Amino acid sequence: ESGLALVNDGTLTVCSNIPFEPFEYVVDGEFTGFDVELTREIATGMGLEHEMQNVGFDGLQSGTVLAARQCDMIAAAMTVTDERAEKLAFSDPYYDSLQSILAPAGSSIASLADLDGKKIGVQQGTTGESYARDNAPEGAEIMSFQTDAELFQSLQAGGIDAVLQDLPVNQDHTEDGKYAVTATFETGEVYAFAMKKDSSTELAAKVNEQLASLRENGKYQELYDKYFTE
Ligand code: ARG
């Protein structure tokens, strides 16, 4: 692994933004989730230890944490966008996603138009935030929160009327039946792991190689079923 120039020799150090369940969250003080387990498999396949760090989403999507050599790779249910691809090198995609509205069960909010005169919460720096700014009616107030946890707490406290966020994560908040996904938007988003631009060609190639073999040997599907099937 000499050519990889990892932040910590022998370890794949991965930055994420937690919680974003079921991709990354904490149970009994341990990081878990689809991204966490998938990148652990990738590290193991490369003969490396695996370490996760929780940082703000803005620092992830701007590439700051990679430039500062805080981690080797970002695994944060991060959507590939043209703007991000100017600053980050992306792996092959590993998950297809879309946007959605989460609202109290029985609420009349079933489209973005229904948010006129209402408050919609988004996570700062995300594609959900951009989607809301580009598509919500003029009369909607868009409120940005640092984490999905703060976003959902505000919905529970009645501080906002609805949440615009990636579907699998909104879906995760519907389990007790108090909240429902009332609309979905086919944005055609794909998630990929992000690395430092220019200097990470070799790392990206190795990560893609591992991803391909996890798809081939059924491990990817096993994790997918574990986190995305009820
Ligand atoms: N997929 C969205 C984006 O890339 C949201 C990702 C938020 N991820 C997180 N771990 N908080 O903008």
py3Dmol code that shows the C-alpha trace and the ligand (Angstrom):
import py3Dmol

protein = """\
ATOM      1  CA  GLU A   1       0.000   0.000   0.000  1.00  0.00           C
ATOM      2  CA  SER A   2       3.064   2.240  -0.103  1.00  0.00           C
ATOM      3  CA  GLY A   3       1.703   4.290  -2.996  1.00  0.00           C
ATOM      4  CA  LEU A   4      -1.533   5.139  -1.225  1.00  0.00           C
ATOM      5  CA  ALA A   5      -0.075   7.722   1.193  1.00  0.00           C
ATOM      6  CA  LEU A   6      -2.824   7.168   3.751  1.00  0.00           C
ATOM      7  CA  VAL A   7      -3.472   9.617   6.582  1.00  0.00           C
ATOM      8  CA  ASN A   8      -2.603   6.817   9.008  1.00  0.00           C
ATOM      9  CA  ASP A   9      -0.425   4.019   7.672  1.00  0.00           C
ATOM     10  CA  GLY A  10      -2.276   0.722   7.494  1.00  0.00           C
ATOM     11  CA  THR A  11      -5.684   2.293   8.107  1.00  0.00           C
ATOM     12  CA  LEU A  12      -8.434   3.513   5.807  1.00  0.00           C
ATOM     13  CA  THR A  13      -9.687   6.607   7.637  1.00  0.00           C
ATOM     14  CA  VAL A  14     -13.234   7.418   6.560  1.00  0.00           C
ATOM     15  CA  CYS A  15     -15.152  10.642   7.256  1.00  0.00           C
ATOM     16  CA  SER A  16     -18.931  10.727   7.455  1.00  0.00           C
ATOM     17  CA  ASN A  17     -21.753  12.838   8.860  1.00  0.00           C
ATOM     18  CA  ILE A  18     -23.843  11.154  11.498  1.00  0.00           C
ATOM     19  CA  PRO A  19     -26.685  10.378  11.943  1.00  0.00           C
ATOM     20  CA  PHE A  20     -27.985   9.561   8.484  1.00  0.00           C
ATOM     21  CA  GLU A  21     -29.749   6.300   9.221  1.00  0.00           C
ATOM     22  CA  PRO A  22     -29.598   3.663   7.730  1.00  0.00           C
ATOM     23  CA  PHE A  23     -26.302   4.743   6.096  1.00  0.00           C
ATOM     24  CA  GLU A  24     -24.421   5.944   9.195  1.00  0.00           C
ATOM     25  CA  TYR A  25     -25.503   6.132  12.820  1.00  0.00           C
ATOM     26  CA  VAL A  26     -24.359   5.162  16.278  1.00  0.00           C
ATOM     27  CA  VAL A  27     -25.518   2.166  18.327  1.00  0.00           C
ATOM     28  CA  ASP A  28     -23.974   1.633  21.774  1.00  0.00           C
ATOM     29  CA  GLY A  29     -21.207   4.076  20.972  1.00  0.00           C
ATOM     30  CA  GLU A  30     -20.265   2.258  17.752  1.00  0.00           C
ATOM     31  CA  PHE A  31     -20.643   3.564  14.214  1.00  0.00           C
ATOM     32  CA  THR A  32     -22.884   1.330  12.162  1.00  0.00           C
ATOM     33  CA  GLY A  33     -24.906   1.446   8.938  1.00  0.00           C
ATOM     34  CA  PHE A  34     -24.635   0.571   5.261  1.00  0.00           C
ATOM     35  CA  ASP A  35     -21.778   3.005   4.496  1.00  0.00           C
ATOM     36  CA  VAL A  36     -19.926   1.960   7.639  1.00  0.00           C
ATOM     37  CA  GLU A  37     -20.098  -1.773   6.926  1.00  0.00           C
ATOM     38  CA  LEU A  38     -19.456  -1.378   3.199  1.00  0.00           C
ATOM     39  CA  THR A  39     -16.317   0.714   3.722  1.00  0.00           C
ATOM     40  CA  ARG A  40     -15.153  -1.688   6.446  1.00  0.00           C
ATOM     41  CA  GLU A  41     -15.389  -4.523   3.892  1.00  0.00           C
ATOM     42  CA  ILE A  42     -13.469  -2.398   1.398  1.00  0.00           C
ATOM     43  CA  ALA A  43     -10.738  -1.679   3.950  1.00  0.00           C
ATOM     44  CA  THR A  44     -10.503  -5.343   4.936  1.00  0.00           C
ATOM     45  CA  GLY A  45     -10.235  -6.362   1.289  1.00  0.00           C
ATOM     46  CA  MET A  46      -7.325  -3.938   0.919  1.00  0.00           C
ATOM     47  CA  GLY A  47      -5.638  -5.368   3.999  1.00  0.00           C
ATOM     48  CA  LEU A  48      -6.303  -2.204   6.003  1.00  0.00           C
ATOM     49  CA  GLU A  49      -7.811  -1.315   9.349  1.00  0.00           C
ATOM     50  CA  HIS A  50     -10.971   0.838   9.222  1.00  0.00           C
ATOM     51  CA  GLU A  51     -11.633   3.997  11.171  1.00  0.00           C
ATOM     52  CA  MET A  52     -14.636   6.345  11.020  1.00  0.00           C
ATOM     53  CA  GLN A  53     -14.874  10.019  11.960  1.00  0.00           C
ATOM     54  CA  ASN A  54     -17.989  12.155  12.275  1.00  0.00           C
ATOM     55  CA  VAL A  55     -17.695  15.661  10.777  1.00  0.00           C
ATOM     56  CA  GLY A  56     -20.062  18.374   9.534  1.00  0.00           C
ATOM     57  CA  PHE A  57     -21.560  17.749   6.096  1.00  0.00           C
ATOM     58  CA  ASP A  58     -20.316  21.090   4.730  1.00  0.00           C
ATOM     59  CA  GLY A  59     -16.713  20.104   5.445  1.00  0.00           C
ATOM     60  CA  LEU A  60     -17.334  16.869   3.564  1.00  0.00           C
ATOM     61  CA  GLN A  61     -18.884  18.188   0.406  1.00  0.00           C
ATOM     62  CA  SER A  62     -16.420  21.066   0.108  1.00  0.00           C
ATOM     63  CA  GLY A  63     -13.513  18.622   0.350  1.00  0.00           C
ATOM     64  CA  THR A  64     -12.035  20.490   3.343  1.00  0.00           C
ATOM     65  CA  VAL A  65     -11.568  17.347   5.461  1.00  0.00           C
ATOM     66  CA  LEU A  66      -9.674  15.652   2.633  1.00  0.00           C
ATOM     67  CA  ALA A  67      -7.480  18.689   1.944  1.00  0.00           C
ATOM     68  CA  ALA A  68      -6.679  18.908   5.671  1.00  0.00           C
ATOM     69  CA  ARG A  69      -5.778  15.195   5.590  1.00  0.00           C
ATOM     70  CA  GLN A  70      -8.277  14.342   8.298  1.00  0.00           C
ATOM     71  CA  CYS A  71      -9.379  11.285   6.332  1.00  0.00           C
ATOM     72  CA  ASP A  72      -8.649   9.341   3.153  1.00  0.00           C
ATOM     73  CA  MET A  73     -12.201   8.964   1.955  1.00  0.00           C
ATOM     74  CA  ILE A  74     -15.724  10.266   2.494  1.00  0.00           C
ATOM     75  CA  ALA A  75     -18.593   7.802   2.927  1.00  0.00           C
ATOM     76  CA  ALA A  76     -21.672   9.868   3.699  1.00  0.00           C
ATOM     77  CA  ALA A  77     -24.511   8.850   1.389  1.00  0.00           C
ATOM     78  CA  MET A  78     -23.020  11.598  -0.759  1.00  0.00           C
ATOM     79  CA  THR A  79     -24.626  12.316  -4.098  1.00  0.00           C
ATOM     80  CA  VAL A  80     -22.337  12.811  -7.071  1.00  0.00           C
ATOM     81  CA  THR A  81     -22.895  16.300  -8.508  1.00  0.00           C
ATOM     82  CA  ASP A  82     -20.960  18.213 -11.201  1.00  0.00           C
ATOM     83  CA  GLU A  83     -20.083  20.899  -8.684  1.00  0.00           C
ATOM     84  CA  ARG A  84     -18.665  18.400  -6.182  1.00  0.00           C
ATOM     85  CA  ALA A  85     -16.821  16.525  -8.929  1.00  0.00           C
ATOM     86  CA  GLU A  86     -14.780  19.687  -9.520  1.00  0.00           C
ATOM     87  CA  LYS A  87     -13.308  19.351  -6.037  1.00  0.00           C
ATOM     88  CA  LEU A  88     -13.584  15.630  -5.279  1.00  0.00           C
ATOM     89  CA  ALA A  89     -12.690  12.359  -6.991  1.00  0.00           C
ATOM     90  CA  PHE A  90     -15.633   9.947  -6.813  1.00  0.00           C
ATOM     91  CA  SER A  91     -15.604   6.146  -6.738  1.00  0.00           C
ATOM     92  CA  ASP A  92     -18.023   4.139  -8.839  1.00  0.00           C
ATOM     93  CA  PRO A  93     -21.611   4.697  -7.621  1.00  0.00           C
ATOM     94  CA  TYR A  94     -22.900   2.303  -4.950  1.00  0.00           C
ATOM     95  CA  TYR A  95     -26.509   3.396  -4.338  1.00  0.00           C
ATOM     96  CA  ASP A  96     -29.371   4.985  -6.336  1.00  0.00           C
ATOM     97  CA  SER A  97     -31.403   7.602  -4.493  1.00  0.00           C
ATOM     98  CA  LEU A  98     -34.076  10.256  -4.780  1.00  0.00           C
ATOM     99  CA  GLN A  99     -35.592  13.118  -2.809  1.00  0.00           C
ATOM    100  CA  SER A 100     -38.758  13.018  -0.713  1.00  0.00           C
ATOM    101  CA  ILE A 101     -41.034  14.946   1.615  1.00  0.00           C
ATOM    102  CA  LEU A 102     -41.534  13.735   5.192  1.00  0.00           C
ATOM    103  CA  ALA A 103     -44.543  15.191   7.024  1.00  0.00           C
ATOM    104  CA  PRO A 104     -46.722  14.330  10.027  1.00  0.00           C
ATOM    105  CA  ALA A 105     -49.011  11.393   9.165  1.00  0.00           C
ATOM    106  CA  GLY A 106     -52.338  12.682   7.858  1.00  0.00           C
ATOM    107  CA  SER A 107     -50.860  16.048   6.848  1.00  0.00           C
ATOM    108  CA  SER A 108     -52.148  17.655   3.647  1.00  0.00           C
ATOM    109  CA  ILE A 109     -48.628  18.314   2.343  1.00  0.00           C
ATOM    110  CA  ALA A 110     -48.344  16.021  -0.678  1.00  0.00           C
ATOM    111  CA  SER A 111     -46.290  18.158  -3.052  1.00  0.00           C
ATOM    112  CA  LEU A 112     -43.866  21.070  -2.996  1.00  0.00           C
ATOM    113  CA  ALA A 113     -46.729  23.388  -4.020  1.00  0.00           C
ATOM    114  CA  ASP A 114     -48.490  22.502  -0.761  1.00  0.00           C
ATOM    115  CA  LEU A 115     -45.590  24.103   1.119  1.00  0.00           C
ATOM    116  CA  ASP A 116     -46.641  27.614   0.116  1.00  0.00           C
ATOM    117  CA  GLY A 117     -46.792  29.626   3.342  1.00  0.00           C
ATOM    118  CA  LYS A 118     -45.208  26.732   5.256  1.00  0.00           C
ATOM    119  CA  LYS A 119     -41.802  25.922   6.668  1.00  0.00           C
ATOM    120  CA  ILE A 120     -39.683  23.246   5.049  1.00  0.00           C
ATOM    121  CA  GLY A 121     -36.571  21.894   6.734  1.00  0.00           C
ATOM    122  CA  VAL A 122     -33.459  20.707   4.894  1.00  0.00           C
ATOM    123  CA  GLN A 123     -29.951  19.606   5.835  1.00  0.00           C
ATOM    124  CA  GLN A 124     -27.344  22.269   5.098  1.00  0.00           C
ATOM    125  CA  GLY A 125     -25.136  21.679   2.080  1.00  0.00           C
ATOM    126  CA  THR A 126     -27.137  18.715   0.771  1.00  0.00           C
ATOM    127  CA  THR A 127     -28.796  18.048  -2.549  1.00  0.00           C
ATOM    128  CA  GLY A 128     -32.117  18.203  -0.670  1.00  0.00           C
ATOM    129  CA  GLU A 129     -31.341  21.798   0.234  1.00  0.00           C
ATOM    130  CA  SER A 130     -30.557  22.662  -3.412  1.00  0.00           C
ATOM    131  CA  TYR A 131     -33.684  20.863  -4.585  1.00  0.00           C
ATOM    132  CA  ALA A 132     -35.815  22.872  -2.150  1.00  0.00           C
ATOM    133  CA  ARG A 133     -34.189  26.177  -3.152  1.00  0.00           C
ATOM    134  CA  ASP A 134     -34.700  25.397  -6.852  1.00  0.00           C
ATOM    135  CA  ASN A 135     -38.227  24.008  -6.661  1.00  0.00           C
ATOM    136  CA  ALA A 136     -40.151  25.123  -3.576  1.00  0.00           C
ATOM    137  CA  PRO A 137     -42.771  27.853  -4.065  1.00  0.00           C
ATOM    138  CA  GLU A 138     -41.763  31.467  -3.315  1.00  0.00           C
ATOM    139  CA  GLY A 139     -43.981  31.489  -0.265  1.00  0.00           C
ATOM    140  CA  ALA A 140     -42.255  28.529   1.400  1.00  0.00           C
ATOM    141  CA  GLU A 141     -39.730  29.256   4.117  1.00  0.00           C
ATOM    142  CA  ILE A 142     -36.675  27.012   3.776  1.00  0.00           C
ATOM    143  CA  MET A 143     -34.857  26.331   7.050  1.00  0.00           C
ATOM    144  CA  SER A 144     -31.417  24.676   7.051  1.00  0.00           C
ATOM    145  CA  PHE A 145     -30.169  22.399   9.843  1.00  0.00           C
ATOM    146  CA  GLN A 146     -26.664  21.010  10.433  1.00  0.00           C
ATOM    147  CA  THR A 147     -27.683  17.376  10.868  1.00  0.00           C
ATOM    148  CA  ASP A 148     -30.573  15.082  10.028  1.00  0.00           C
ATOM    149  CA  ALA A 149     -31.101  14.647  13.785  1.00  0.00           C
ATOM    150  CA  GLU A 150     -31.726  18.381  14.297  1.00  0.00           C
ATOM    151  CA  LEU A 151     -33.941  18.416  11.226  1.00  0.00           C
ATOM    152  CA  PHE A 152     -36.128  15.593  12.522  1.00  0.00           C
ATOM    153  CA  GLN A 153     -36.235  17.050  16.056  1.00  0.00           C
ATOM    154  CA  SER A 154     -37.548  20.301  14.630  1.00  0.00           C
ATOM    155  CA  LEU A 155     -40.274  18.419  12.757  1.00  0.00           C
ATOM    156  CA  GLN A 156     -41.237  16.638  15.993  1.00  0.00           C
ATOM    157  CA  ALA A 157     -41.290  19.931  17.895  1.00  0.00           C
ATOM    158  CA  GLY A 158     -43.468  21.581  15.233  1.00  0.00           C
ATOM    159  CA  GLY A 159     -40.735  24.062  14.258  1.00  0.00           C
ATOM    160  CA  ILE A 160     -41.127  23.042  10.611  1.00  0.00           C
ATOM    161  CA  ASP A 161     -44.068  21.582   8.659  1.00  0.00           C
ATOM    162  CA  ALA A 162     -42.106  19.107   6.547  1.00  0.00           C
ATOM    163  CA  VAL A 163     -38.631  17.798   5.726  1.00  0.00           C
ATOM    164  CA  LEU A 164     -37.070  17.526   2.280  1.00  0.00           C
ATOM    165  CA  GLN A 165     -34.391  14.830   2.459  1.00  0.00           C
ATOM    166  CA  ASP A 166     -33.115  11.696   0.688  1.00  0.00           C
ATOM    167  CA  LEU A 167     -35.873   9.051   0.560  1.00  0.00           C
ATOM    168  CA  PRO A 168     -34.170   6.175   2.439  1.00  0.00           C
ATOM    169  CA  VAL A 169     -33.449   8.466   5.386  1.00  0.00           C
ATOM    170  CA  ASN A 170     -36.922  10.022   5.513  1.00  0.00           C
ATOM    171  CA  GLN A 171     -38.313   6.496   5.218  1.00  0.00           C
ATOM    172  CA  ASP A 172     -36.391   5.534   8.324  1.00  0.00           C
ATOM    173  CA  HIS A 173     -38.336   8.147  10.337  1.00  0.00           C
ATOM    174  CA  THR A 174     -41.729   6.637   9.467  1.00  0.00           C
ATOM    175  CA  GLU A 175     -41.411   3.467  11.513  1.00  0.00           C
ATOM    176  CA  ASP A 176     -43.622   4.501  14.438  1.00  0.00           C
ATOM    177  CA  GLY A 177     -46.392   5.657  12.068  1.00  0.00           C
ATOM    178  CA  LYS A 178     -46.377   9.283  13.271  1.00  0.00           C
ATOM    179  CA  TYR A 179     -44.656  10.552  10.125  1.00  0.00           C
ATOM    180  CA  ALA A 180     -45.106   9.612   6.498  1.00  0.00           C
ATOM    181  CA  VAL A 181     -43.337  10.098   3.187  1.00  0.00           C
ATOM    182  CA  THR A 182     -45.946  12.099   1.271  1.00  0.00           C
ATOM    183  CA  ALA A 183     -44.079  12.753  -1.989  1.00  0.00           C
ATOM    184  CA  THR A 184     -41.006  11.501  -3.842  1.00  0.00           C
ATOM    185  CA  PHE A 185     -38.940  13.235  -6.535  1.00  0.00           C
ATOM    186  CA  GLU A 186     -36.986  11.192  -9.088  1.00  0.00           C
ATOM    187  CA  THR A 187     -33.799  13.214  -9.046  1.00  0.00           C
ATOM    188  CA  GLY A 188     -31.688  10.344 -10.404  1.00  0.00           C
ATOM    189  CA  GLU A 189     -29.093  10.767  -7.657  1.00  0.00           C
ATOM    190  CA  VAL A 190     -26.305   8.245  -7.120  1.00  0.00           C
ATOM    191  CA  TYR A 191     -24.114   7.969  -4.034  1.00  0.00           C
ATOM    192  CA  ALA A 192     -20.372   7.404  -4.307  1.00  0.00           C
ATOM    193  CA  PHE A 193     -17.354   7.540  -2.022  1.00  0.00           C
ATOM    194  CA  ALA A 194     -15.268  10.685  -2.404  1.00  0.00           C
ATOM    195  CA  MET A 195     -11.509  11.059  -2.328  1.00  0.00           C
ATOM    196  CA  LYS A 196      -8.995  13.801  -2.825  1.00  0.00           C
ATOM    197  CA  LYS A 197      -8.798  14.950  -6.406  1.00  0.00           C
ATOM    198  CA  ASP A 198      -5.616  14.277  -8.430  1.00  0.00           C
ATOM    199  CA  SER A 199      -3.623  12.521  -5.707  1.00  0.00           C
ATOM    200  CA  SER A 200      -6.021   9.625  -5.096  1.00  0.00           C
ATOM    201  CA  THR A 201      -6.101   7.857  -8.455  1.00  0.00           C
ATOM    202  CA  GLU A 202      -4.562   4.712  -7.010  1.00  0.00           C
ATOM    203  CA  LEU A 203      -6.845   4.697  -3.960  1.00  0.00           C
ATOM    204  CA  ALA A 204      -9.954   5.182  -6.125  1.00  0.00           C
ATOM    205  CA  ALA A 205      -8.891   2.280  -8.373  1.00  0.00           C
ATOM    206  CA  LYS A 206      -8.442   0.000  -5.348  1.00  0.00           C
ATOM    207  CA  VAL A 207     -11.777   1.053  -3.836  1.00  0.00           C
ATOM    208  CA  ASN A 208     -13.560   0.377  -7.146  1.00  0.00           C
ATOM    209  CA  GLU A 209     -11.858  -3.004  -7.392  1.00  0.00           C
ATOM    210  CA  GLN A 210     -13.115  -3.927  -3.890  1.00  0.00           C
ATOM    211  CA  LEU A 211     -16.612  -2.606  -4.632  1.00  0.00           C
ATOM    212  CA  ALA A 212     -16.783  -4.764  -7.749  1.00  0.00           C
ATOM    213  CA  SER A 213     -15.682  -7.868  -5.871  1.00  0.00           C
ATOM    214  CA  LEU A 214     -18.216  -7.213  -3.063  1.00  0.00           C
ATOM    215  CA  ARG A 215     -20.926  -7.026  -5.734  1.00  0.00           C
ATOM    216  CA  GLU A 216     -19.662 -10.282  -7.251  1.00  0.00           C
ATOM    217  CA  ASN A 217     -19.333 -12.278  -4.045  1.00  0.00           C
ATOM    218  CA  GLY A 218     -22.789 -11.326  -2.735  1.00  0.00           C
ATOM    219  CA  LYS A 219     -21.552  -9.298   0.246  1.00  0.00           C
ATOM    220  CA  TYR A 220     -22.906  -6.036  -1.213  1.00  0.00           C
ATOM    221  CA  GLN A 221     -26.351  -7.625  -1.635  1.00  0.00           C
ATOM    222  CA  GLU A 222     -26.212  -9.057   1.884  1.00  0.00           C
ATOM    223  CA  LEU A 223     -25.587  -5.595   3.356  1.00  0.00           C
ATOM    224  CA  TYR A 224     -28.189  -4.046   1.060  1.00  0.00           C
ATOM    225  CA  ASP A 225     -30.811  -6.529   2.278  1.00  0.00           C
ATOM    226  CA  LYS A 226     -29.783  -5.972   5.897  1.00  0.00           C
ATOM    227  CA  TYR A 227     -30.285  -2.208   5.756  1.00  0.00           C
ATOM    228  CA  PHE A 228     -32.968  -1.661   3.100  1.00  0.00           C
ATOM    229  CA  THR A 229     -35.471  -4.458   3.415  1.00  0.00           C
ATOM    230  CA  GLU A 230     -38.107  -4.548   6.133  1.00  0.00           C
TER     231      GLU A 230
END
"""
ligand_1 = """\
12
LIG
N -27.318 12.658 -0.590
C -27.392 13.991 -0.061
C -26.241 14.814 -0.572
O -25.287 14.283 -1.039
C -27.422 14.018 1.457
C -26.256 13.377 2.120
C -26.188 13.640 3.611
N -25.327 12.686 4.207
C -25.039 12.592 5.529
N -24.291 11.616 5.926
N -25.509 13.453 6.363
O -26.245 16.014 -0.511
"""
view = py3Dmol.view(width=600, height=400)
view.addModel(protein, "pdb")
view.setStyle({"model": 0}, {"cartoon": {"style": "trace"}})
view.addModel(ligand_1, "xyz")
view.setStyle({"model": 1}, {"stick": {}})
view.zoomTo()
view.show()
